[in-house]
Amino acid sequence: MRIGVTLSIWFALGCGEVVPGPDVTPGPADPFATSGTRLKLRHFASDDGAKQFIGLHDADRKEDCEITPAIDGKSYCLPAAMNAYFSDDQCTRPLGSWFRDTTCPRPAPAYIYDYTIIGCETAQTAKMYQRGAQVSVNQYWFRSGVGGVCLGPFDPTGYDVFAVGPEVPLATFVAIGQTTQATTGRLAIRTSDSADGMHYPMAARDATIDDDCSFGSANLNTGAAGGQCTPFATASANYYSDSQCSQPVTGYPKSCPKPKYAQLNAPATCPGEPTKIYRLGNAAGSSLFVLSGMVGGTACTSTMSQPDESTAALGQPLALVATQRSMVAAPGHRLQPMHQVGPGIDWTYDERLFDTTKNTECSFSKLADGSTRCMPPPSGYTSYFTNNACNVPIDLFEQPVGGVSCTPPAVPAFSAKQVSNTTCPPTLEYHTVGARHLAAVFELTPQGCRTHDTSRSVLYDIGPAVPNAEFATGTAMIDP
């Protein structure tokens, strides 16, 4: 059996105003994305029926929630909460701490969660408390994610600190299970399920590597024709075992078991190149090398691992399953779903839509003016100079293309420029990307004004700013 699923975006084929719930017929039909009697799906909805999943809502408790592992071995849909800090150096008397953001102020959550470290680095929710009164403290402590060591003291300046209120038993929240759906291919869908009837596909299962994986379409270049299902890597390879920096090595705490996977932190050979995930091999010792210099590293220099750090060489990269990506036609509608397909899965909607009016991929986000619109991915806006004195600026779109062996990525329809970082969120201007810019441009370097090297990138002219009001609007909704 092959199955089709929705991971984060689906389409309602009704016309005009979106009516959530049973009066809206999704298309194609999704057998897994359904609200329960208590847990409801939350989404952004456009005027003509496109929906983007944004989370869950507990109708009984009247609060949004997200799936979180707990100390009893179960997962629950828990509301947003402050991390527990502590008023003592043994980390036994919890407090809540919330950053006081003066640019984008957010109210402190109504809960504080205390946690227990299971194994080496996995924090499991142990207790949930109602937020108590705001208190004044001169210092507090924090429980480390490695070994649960109590660290501190820390200065609470810039944070609001709260006492804990009454404990809220975990059993009062909705328990969540997981189901691996049947398939005859390499990939199967993993749904999160609750006893009240909520089902939602949160991940996939790769039978070849016997692990969960995700499609991560939000990280793909605009116009990418495919992606991959990538497992979660808890370690990164930042070292090398040789003086040419060609044999990568990862470091991890000695108090922890060796991670299952590591991700190589190195510049991609070609733009949009899939992330490489490796199994870990033998121990690598403490005498190592690192890439240093400009972004991406230019010089291979010697270094030592940290005293509390073990090291391991990377083994062979995992052969991850590739997916194919395209737009799903929905005639008569401005916003069209995007989907990916792979072995065992006929379709999976990814994290973007396609705006046929603006000819661009987009996703819903809240703008500084308070509106919610389907906006293009921000990318590539840069400034150079038209003369060798570097005093006549020019704004351009720069598209990395890699070396001669690389396939140039698709050129997006828009480029985004940040015009203010004092708004919440920062204000972006979106400009159309025009024709290729062929004239030489210059940039300021530590050595002075120099010609910009375009051997691995292509420059394009940009047009005037496009008013945000021209992009499709959306509304945050909860299934009834």
Sequence and secondary structure as in RCSB ss.txt:
>XXXX:A:sequence
MRIGVTLSIWFALGCGEVVPGPDVTPGPADPFATSGTRLKLRHFASDDGAKQFIGLHDADRKEDCEITPAIDGKS
YCLPAAMNAYFSDDQCTRPLGSWFRDTTCPRPAPAYIYDYTIIGCETAQTAKMYQRGAQVSVNQYWFRSGVGGVC
LGPFDPTGYDVFAVGPEVPLATFVAIGQTTQATTGRLAIRTSDSADGMHYPMAARDATIDDDCSFGSANLNTGAA
GGQCTPFATASANYYSDSQCSQPVTGYPKSCPKPKYAQLNAPATCPGEPTKIYRLGNAAGSSLFVLSGMVGGTAC
TSTMSQPDESTAALGQPLALVATQRSMVAAPGHRLQPMHQVGPGIDWTYDERLFDTTKNTECSFSKLADGSTRCM
PPPSGYTSYFTNNACNVPIDLFEQPVGGVSCTPPAVPAFSAKQVSNTTCPPTLEYHTVGARHLAAVFELTPQGCR
THDTSRSVLYDIGPAVPNAEFATGTAMIDP
>XXXX:A:secstr
  EEEESSEEEB   SS   GGGS BSS  SS B  SSEEEEEEEETTSEEEEEEEEETTTTEEEEEEEBTTS E
EEE   EEEEESSTTS SEEEEEE  SSS     SEEEEEEEETTTEEEEEEEEEEEEEE  S EEEE TTTT E
EEEE  TTEEEEEEEEEE GGGSEEEEEEE   SSSEEEEEEE TTS EEEEEEEETTTTEEEB  GGGS TT S
EEE B    EEE EESSTTS SEEEEEETTS   SEEEE S  SSTT    EEEEEEE  SEEEEEESSTT  EE
EEEE  TTEEEEEEEEE    EEEEEE   TT SEEEEEEEETTEEEEEEEEEEETTTTEEEEEEE TTS EEEE
    BEEEEESSTTS SEEEEEEEE  STTS      SEEEEEEESSSSS EEEEEEEEEE  S  EEEETTEEE
E   TTEEEEEEEEEE GGGS BEEEEE  
